[in-house]
């Protein structure tokens, strides 16, 4: 019995020491920070899901930002720094990009284990990232965006028909937005109608949901990869299930074969990939990975952004009326709007930017140090940041900091008016970065803004939008979601405007 107890105590002690042995890392370097929990680090809610991680990070931000440019934290067992200075965040993303050119989560998977995620430019590092980004960047030129615009308009008309058919019914706006973005990216990438507005559970929508779902398994996977990376690699743990991987790979193969056989000339993303295939000798798996990259970028984060935008438009009647007036003035006699006119509407731009400020889809981004350098902890003290140390840039807290934004919790699009310089004053300070910044800012930003603007044009022009009583206000973040999402959802009413 005594031997058994001794073995248990020894095992528990060994596990505890393994989980905490590095927790004096920042103390030895005189860097302040909160005390981490064994195995869970400074952000236990990331695994326990009891509280939104954005709020947990905000507590740390508020406690230390007045004295320090960054603090020492731990992601599970790994030492990290959390940036509390927008100026330093800007330096990391721009001036010191060569020292922080990789994303943290790239080390969590690879092309062999996760052939789709592992080929995503977001996950790639160094020269491989540069090569892959150079392949994709030409797909987002202005001319190609204009070519995709009619495809988005077609989805908008289907969405309007869906809303009219369901008038009087409270809409789960995240689901509505996801239907819209799923149909848009499916049309632009795979040249197919995902049927999100006509079928109960279309295959693309369901597999897209599985691709991004926040399950207990996904969090356990991250926990295992964070604490036991060597074991995770031995077990070949992937983030995308083989069934979802096969679905999107087969979907891309079918789309390519159909396009090759039909000889259709359609200036969409699939056309670009087919052209790229002959230039770069891409495999079908490479093309499927590019397709999934575009799908993820255009589907999930854009639907989250649209959800909050529609909520703020519904909640703020004066904003809605003013926006609708601008949209109607931009509408031609035939009831349409051109790509060029839509992208230049100032108040629409202000509304979008203000919503992205208040509700950034990603509460934070994390950049890995690839070349050691010293960073200023205070005006009089610098600290050497070693290779592999990641810098967490707290977008959520910076976007809501009263030091940079007057009355930050109030939805006020006029803070981004052309008369005050738009977003430029805030970007110069480094405190407005909804898409990140620098060479690794969001690749699909131009496409995302286009589909968001066309969606808002369609809904605000054609419907009076109000908040349904099913929406729990004030909004609280869902602690079980990685992206910024509201607990209980956002439910809105869409009443057609009589013409």
Long-range contacts (C-beta under 8 A, 24 or more apart in sequence): 19-77, 19-227, 20-77, 22-74, 22-77, 22-78, 22-79, 23-74, 25-72, 25-74, 25-79, 26-72, 26-79, 29-72, 29-383, 29-384, 30-381, 30-383, 31-70, 31-71, 31-72, 31-81, 31-377, 31-383, 32-64, 32-67, 32-68, 32-71, 32-72, 33-60, 33-64, 33-71, 33-72, 33-73, 33-82, 34-60, 34-63, 34-71, 34-73, 36-73, 36-74, 39-76, 39-77, 39-223, 39-227, 40-76, 41-73, 41-74, 41-75, 41-76, 41-77, 41-78, 42-73, 42-74, 42-75, 42-80, 42-82, 43-73, 43-75, 45-479, 46-75, 46-219, 46-222, 47-76, 47-219, 47-222, 47-223, 49-219, 49-479, 49-480, 50-479, 51-479, 52-363, 52-476, 52-477, 52-478, 52-479, 53-363, 53-364, 53-479, 54-363, 54-364, 54-396, 54-397, 54-477, 54-484, 55-477, 57-82, 57-363, 57-364, 57-392, 57-394, 57-396, 57-397, 58-394, 58-396, 58-397, 58-400, 61-394, 61-397, 62-397, 65-397, 65-401, 67-378, 68-377, 68-378, 69-375, 69-376, 69-377, 69-378, 70-375, 70-377, 70-391, 73-392, 75-104, 75-226, 75-390, 75-392, 76-223, 76-226, 76-227, 77-226, 77-227, 78-226, 78-390, 79-389, 80-366, 80-389, 80-390, 80-391, 80-392, 81-375, 81-385, 81-389, 81-390, 81-391, 81-392, 82-391, 82-392, 82-394, 83-391, 83-392, 83-393, 83-394, 84-394, 84-397, 85-430, 86-398, 86-404, 86-429, 86-430, 86-431, 87-429, 87-430, 88-375, 88-376, 88-430, 89-393, 89-398, 89-430, 89-433, 90-429, 90-430, 90-433, 90-437, 91-430, 92-367, 92-391, 92-393, 93-367, 93-393, 93-430, 93-433, 93-436, 93-437, 93-438, 93-440, 93-441, 94-437, 94-438, 96-373, 97-438, 97-439, 97-440, 98-370, 98-371, 99-369, 99-370, 99-371, 99-372, 99-373, 100-367, 100-368, 100-369, 100-370, 100-391, 101-125, 101-126, 101-129, 101-367, 101-370, 101-439, 101-440, 102-126, 102-129, 102-367, 102-368, 102-370, 103-365, 103-366, 103-367, 103-368, 103-440, 104-366, 104-367, 104-368, 104-390, 105-366, 106-368, 107-229, 107-368, 108-222, 108-225, 108-239, 109-238, 109-239, 113-233, 113-236, 113-237, 113-238, 114-238, 114-239, 114-240, 115-245, 115-285, 115-289, 116-240, 116-245, 116-248, 116-249, 116-288, 116-289, 116-292, 117-238, 117-239, 117-240, 117-292, 118-289, 119-285, 119-286, 119-289, 119-290, 119-293, 120-289, 120-292, 120-293, 120-296, 121-293, 121-443, 122-293, 125-370, 126-370, 129-440, 133-443, 135-276, 135-280, 135-290, 136-290, 136-293, 136-443, 137-443, 138-272, 139-269, 139-272, 139-294, 140-443, 140-444, 140-446, 140-447, 142-446, 144-267, 144-272, 145-339, 145-446, 145-447, 145-450, 146-339, 147-267, 147-268, 148-188, 148-267, 148-268, 148-269, 148-447, 148-450, 149-339, 149-450, 149-454, 151-184, 151-187, 151-188, 151-268, 152-184, 152-188, 152-450, 152-451, 152-454, 153-336, 153-454, 154-187, 155-180, 155-183, 155-184, 155-187, 156-180, 156-454, 156-455, 156-457, 156-458, 157-458, 158-183, 158-197, 158-198, 159-183, 159-197, 159-455, 159-458, 159-459, 160-458, 160-459, 160-462, 161-197, 162-197, 162-198, 163-459, 163-462, 163-463, 163-494, 163-496, 164-496, 167-494, 167-495, 167-496, 170-468, 170-470, 170-491, 170-492, 170-493, 171-468, 171-491, 171-492, 171-493, 171-494, 172-489, 172-490, 172-491, 173-306, 173-307, 173-310, 173-311, 173-489, 173-490, 173-491, 173-492, 174-303, 174-304, 174-307, 174-485, 174-486, 174-489, 174-490, 175-489, 177-302, 177-303, 177-304, 177-306, 177-307, 177-310, 177-455, 178-205, 178-208, 178-209, 178-299, 178-300, 178-303, 179-205, 180-303, 180-306, 180-451, 180-455, 181-298, 181-299, 181-300, 181-302, 181-303, 181-306, 181-451, 182-208, 182-299, 182-303, 184-298, 184-451, 185-294, 185-295, 185-298, 185-299, 186-295, 187-268, 188-268, 188-269, 188-270, 188-294, 188-298, 189-255, 189-268, 189-269, 189-270, 189-291, 189-294, 189-295, 190-251, 190-252, 190-255, 190-270, 190-291, 191-255, 191-258, 191-259, 191-264, 191-266, 191-268, 191-270, 192-251, 192-255, 203-247, 204-251, 207-244, 207-247, 207-248, 208-295, 208-299, 208-300, 210-241, 210-244, 211-240, 211-244, 211-248, 211-292, 211-295, 211-296, 212-296, 212-299, 212-300, 214-480, 214-481, 214-482, 248-288, 248-291, 248-292, 248-295, 249-284, 249-285, 249-288, 251-288, 251-291, 252-284, 252-287, 252-288, 252-291, 253-284, 253-288, 256-284, 256-287, 269-294, 293-443, 294-444, 297-442, 297-443, 297-444, 297-447, 297-448, 298-444, 298-447, 298-448, 298-451, 300-483, 301-361, 301-362, 301-442, 301-448, 301-483, 302-448, 302-451, 302-452, 304-359, 304-361, 304-483, 304-484, 304-485, 305-352, 305-355, 305-356, 305-359, 305-361, 305-448, 305-452, 306-452, 306-455, 306-456, 307-485, 307-486, 307-490, 308-355, 308-358, 308-359, 308-484, 308-486, 308-490, 309-351, 309-352, 309-355, 309-452, 309-456, 310-456, 310-459, 310-465, 310-490, 310-492, 311-467, 311-471, 311-475, 311-486, 311-490, 311-492, 312-351, 312-354, 312-355, 312-358, 312-359, 312-411, 313-351, 313-456, 313-460, 313-465, 314-465, 314-466, 314-467, 314-492, 314-493, 315-411, 315-467, 316-411, 319-351, 319-411, 319-413, 320-460, 320-464, 320-465, 322-347, 323-347, 323-348, 323-351, 323-456, 323-460, 324-460, 324-461, 327-457, 327-460, 327-461, 328-461, 331-461, 337-457, 339-450, 342-453, 342-454, 342-457, 343-449, 343-450, 343-453, 345-453, 346-417, 346-418, 347-413, 348-453, 348-456, 348-457, 349-416, 349-422, 350-413, 350-414, 350-416, 350-417, 350-422, 351-413, 351-456, 352-449, 352-452, 352-453, 352-456, 353-413, 353-416, 353-422, 353-423, 353-432, 353-434, 354-411, 354-412, 354-413, 354-415, 354-416, 355-411, 356-434, 357-399, 357-405, 357-416, 357-432, 357-434, 358-399, 358-400, 358-408, 358-409, 358-411, 359-484, 360-395, 360-396, 360-399, 360-434, 360-484, 361-434, 361-483, 361-484, 362-395, 362-483, 362-484, 363-394, 363-395, 363-396, 363-483, 363-484, 364-392, 364-393, 364-394, 364-395, 364-396, 365-392, 365-393, 365-395, 365-436, 366-390, 366-391, 366-392, 366-393, 367-391, 367-393, 367-440, 393-433, 395-433, 395-434, 396-484, 398-430, 398-431, 398-432, 398-433, 399-431, 399-432, 399-434, 401-431, 404-429, 404-431, 405-431, 459-494, 461-497, 462-496, 462-497, 463-494, 463-495, 463-496, 463-497, 464-494, 464-495, 464-497, 465-492, 465-493, 465-494, 465-495, 466-492, 466-493, 466-495, 467-491, 467-492, 467-493, 468-492, 468-493
